Amino acid sequence: MTLEMSDDWLRLRAQTPGAEKAAYFNNAGAALMPKPVIEAVKAHLDLEAEIGGYEAARDQAAAIDEVYCSVGAVIGAPPENIALTANATDAYARALSSIPFEKGDVILAAWSEYASNQIQLISLARRLGLEILRAPQRAAGGADLDALDALIKLRKPRLVVAVHMNTSSGFIEDVAGIGALCRRHDTLYLVDGCQSLGQMPIDVEAIGCDFFSATSRKFIRGPRGAGVLYVSDHALEMGLEPLFLDLRGAVLLNETEYQPVESVRRFEDWEFSYAVLLGFGAAARYALDIGLDRIERRLGELNRHIRGRIADLDGWRVIDQGEPLGPIIPVHATSGDGEHLHNVLLKAGVNTNYTPHAWAPMDDDLREAGWAIRVSPHYYNSPADIDRLVFALEEVL
Ligand SMILES: Cc1ncc(COP(=O)(O)O)c(C=O)c1O
């Protein structure tokens, strides 16, 4: 059983220097960057070395403005609603800290949150005396929308949070379904789209969220060290501002007062790695040029094919459940130590990620298995990469 790879995908693979070095299946960790992204980062670093950091930013002001347009276009948002951040967790924290919670307020989590998000929620709840509720789940996975609707009516949460695609399983949440409920009940809604960015077309308007957080280094194929926060007009008009602003987000009026800026810039810091930001912008343009619907289709083919191949292997099983399942494929061996197996695969030139249950303590499938090796393909993976993966999984046992 092999999967065809058209000339178009081969051409994109040829623009990915790392693709020939290993069979790379760690895109849910950090994807391999394509040449235009690498060149954008290097060119700006060179410029900074040549003329100075502040001068380079001024010189590239138009290109930097363009980053907001490109990253925004990937999620269907205009640049006026885009804040650039250091990573997804930073974006999430800025959104969370901007909501004026009061003691006793409820935050409703639609499904298992990413561990770092959950830590932030718990910390906030402890400090401010909030209650975190977890929405009931459907047997088929994801939030039960009817139960969620009833819970929102009953408990009137100040905020609903959801993860578009989980980190330790391929389950894709119905974030638009949840968004429709949040709109109906006029509840603020924060979506973590860290894994879905770059995998599929995303439309934050259609999702109906007030905040959408994501990172540069995963499926969108940007460099490490940048993230994005979408902030809706509604949230901006409410005057929400992060707890800690700096002089980009606010003007210091005197010793005791400051004035937050009107625009979405109040969700940003003054300092950026502009080389990394320009790389993020190049990655967004690269994905837009390919077409996110085409990327989604190709990832769907790879996902089905790889899941099928692993299901046929003795000693391995794919552990995530639910529908739909995207191209983050957690696999577990019936014998052996996961971390050791992962290291052996790495030595054999097959890059995956090792995920112990402790990294995703609310993932029920992972709880039962104890650990998973996460296989996350991208469109630049070749049929030979997949054969190498399957062969290595067989051999390692
Ligand atoms: C679903 C999800 N949310 C958030 C994050 C955190 O992203 P970052 O490390 O850029 O803060 C990750 C990282 O793996 C993730 O998978």
The ligand as a Gaussian input file, in Angstrom:
#p B3LYP/6-31G(d) Opt

LIG

0 1
 C       -2.754000      22.659000      21.592000
 C       -1.558000      23.448000      22.010000
 N       -1.738000      24.646000      22.601000
 C       -0.709000      25.412000      22.990000
 C        0.588000      24.988000      22.814000
 C        1.708000      25.870000      23.308000
 O        2.378000      26.494000      22.271000
 P        3.674000      27.375000      22.612000
 O        4.730000      26.397000      23.034000
 O        3.990000      28.095000      21.348000
 O        3.327000      28.295000      23.706000
 C        0.844000      23.758000      22.212000
 C        2.213000      23.289000      22.029000
 O        2.487000      22.146000      21.770000
 C       -0.268000      22.969000      21.789000
 O       -0.091000      21.792000      21.205000

